Amino acid sequence: MFYYEQFFRTAIDGIDRSNIMPTTILISQVILLISFLVAVYESYIRGGDVRMLGIAGVKYVALGLVLSAYATIFRDVNTMFNAFSDFIAASTTGGDVFKSGCRISGTTAENMDLQELGTCSWAESRQL
């Protein structure tokens, strides 16, 4: 598992535990509804512009679907990037740069008889 995967998973879990997302989605849906009503009004003002009304309706439906399935879409996109990074890691010999750097700093710290070097302790780097 890559470092950024742990970071995003921790962030997503923290967001899910809080009540901020339902409130944010509700506010964004209200803003979306107001913008749709403004588009309907503009269409009416321009003499019943059906094309403009249709475009506003399509935008409203598309953004409404994205907002209603936001958590699933975000997780699917995150999973896609994780699969892509796993593919890159499997096809190259470098591996995870953070773990590699931690391992190198741990080896350096061990050779210099230091207990800690930077943010990686030498005991953590041996476990990697």
N, C-alpha and C positions, 0 to 999 in steps of 0.2 A: 504494500500500500504506500502510495506517495504521500509526501508531507501535505500537499495542498488538498488531497482527499480527506485527510483527517481534519484539516482546518475547515473545509466546507461542511463536513458531516457534523462537526461541533457547532458551527454556526446555524445550520438547518435545525438541529435538535434544539438549540436554544430558542430559535424563532418559534418552533412548534410548541414549546412549553409555555411560551408567553401568549397573551391574548392580543398581541399587536396586529397579527395578520388579518383576522376577521374584521377588525376595526378599519384597517387600511383598505381592505378590499371594499368594504361598505362605502367609505368615503370616495374611493375611485369610481365606484358604480354610480354614485350620486353625481359626480363631476361628469361622467360619461353621459348620463341621462340629460343633464343640463345642456351639454354641448350638442346632443341630438336635437333637443327642443329648439335651440338656437338655429341649427341647420334647417329644421322644418320651417321656422319663422322666416329665414332668409329665402328659402325656396318659395314661400308664399308671397313675400315682398316682390320677388322677381317675376311675378306673374304665373305662379304655379309651375316652376321649373321641375319637371318630373325626373330628369336626369340627375340633377343635384340632390333631389330627395332620395333617389335610389342609391346614389353613392354614399350618402349619409347613413342610410339604413344598413348597407353592407358593412360600412365601418363600425357601426354600433353593434351589429351582431357579431362580427369578428372579434372586436375587443371585449365584448361581453363574454364570449366563450373562453377567451384567453384568461380573463379575470376569474371566471368561475372554476377553471381547472389550473390555476396558477401553480399550486404546490406540485401537482403531478407533472406539469410541463417542465418546471424547474428541475425536479429530480431526474426526469428523463434526459434533459440536456446535460446535466451533471454526469449521469451514467454514461452518456455518449462520449463526453470528454475523457472520462476515466478509462473507457475501453480504448479510445484512441491513444492515450498516454501509455497504457499497458502494451499496445501494439508497438509503439515506438520503443519502449523499454525492452521488449522481447527481440526486436530486430537490431538493436544496437548493443554494444558491450558496456556502455557507460553506466546504466542503471540509474538509480535515484541519486541526484546530485547532492541533496541534503545528507542522505545517509553516507554517501561516499566521503563528503567533507567531514562529517562527524567521525567517521572511522579513521580518516587521516589525522585529524586533530587529536583523537584518542591515542593513536600510535605515537604521535609526536610528544604528547604529554607523558606517556608511559616511558619513552626514551629519556625525557628530561626530568623524570621523577616528580612531575607535577600532578596534583590531585584533580585539577580542573583547568581546562583551557577554553576560554570563551563561554559558550552556553552548553557545550557537550562535555559531560564528564567522561573519563576514560572507561569507567565501568559500563556506561550506556553504550559506548561505541563497540565494546567487545560483545555485547548482546545483539548488536545489529548483525 
